[in-house]
Amino acid sequence: MVRTLNILFILAVVIGAATVYDMKLAATKSAERVADLRRQIDEERDAIRMLKAEWSLLNQPDRLQTLVERYNEYLQLKPLDVKQIVTPEDIPARPVMLEPIGGAQMGGYAGSSAVIR
């Protein structure tokens, strides 16, 4: 009886040790995954910083003015007029194309063949 009990206790200790080892291994893998994700996040942040710096260099007014002067003949750019800037409320709504009722042709938007639903 004592011998069987000792064998059961030894078996329980071995199973417990294996379980603890498996948990430790899973925790180590999780910690490595977290470290890898943090490294990737840092790389992405560095890339974003680099792109923002490049964007600010490309948008320098002196550089843009030089490009405008160089390619003005090709682009035919004109200065922006204050009257060109409007709010979204000032933009007219897109016209709705309607099908003619009863097959009668109408003029204007209602008479066109395109139908927007």
N, C-alpha and C positions, 0 to 999 in steps of 0.2 A: 504494500500500500504506500509506504513512504517512498519507495523507489519510483513508483508511477507518478506520485505527486511531484517529486523532484524533476522527473522528465517533463511533466506538464509546465512547471515553472520555468525550466530552461527553454522550452519551446516558446512560452509566452515572452520571455526576455529576448529571444532571437527575433521573434515576429515584431516586437516593440522596437528593437534596434533597427530592423529593416524598414519599418514604417517611419521612424525618425530620420533615417538616412534618406529615404525617398522624399520626405518633406523638405529636408535641407537642400537636396538636389533641385527640387522644384523652386524653392525660394532663391537659390543661386541663379537659376535660369531666368526667373522673373526679374531679379536685380540686373542681370546682364541686358535683358530686353529694355528695361527702364533706362539704363545707361546709354544704350544704342539710340533709343528714341530721343533722349536729351541731346545727344550728339547731333542727330539729324535736325532737331529744332534749332540748335545753335548754328548749324550750317545754313539753314534756310534764312535765319535772321541775318546772317552775314551777307547772303546773296541779296536779300531785300535792301540792306543798307547800301550795298554796292550799286544796285539798280537805281536807288533814290539819288545817290551821288552822281551817277551817270546822267540821270534825267535832269538834275539841276544844272549840270554842265551843258547839256544840249539846249536848255531853255534860257541861257544867258542872253539878255537883250542885245549885247554887243555882237554876239555870234549870229543871232537871228537877223539883226540889221545888216550885217555883212552878207548873209545869204540872200536877203531880199534885194540888196543892191546888185549882187552878182547875177541873180536869175530874174530880175524884174522884167526884162524884155520878154522872157519866155512865159513867166507867170502872169504878167500884166496885173499886178496887185494894185489896189487903190486903198487909200486910207479909209478907216472905218468911220462912218457917219453916225452921229448920235441917234439919228432917227431910225437906224437899222436895228437897234437894240429894243426888244419888246418883251413884255411879260407873256407867260403862257396863255393868259386870259385874252390877250389881244390877237392871238392866232385864230383864224376862222376854223370852224369845225369841218371835218371832211364831209363832202356831200354824200348822201346815201342814194345809191342807184336803185330805182324802183322798177318793177315790171309793169308794163302798161295794163290797165284794167280793161278787160273785155277785148283785148287784142287791138285796141285803137292806138295808133302811133301818136306820141306826144313829142313836143319839142323840149329842148333843154336836157336836164339830167334825167328826167323821167323817160325820155325817148331813146336813151342810149341802150345798147344791147347788153352791156355788162351788168351783172346782178351781184350785189354784195349782200351777203346774209349774215 
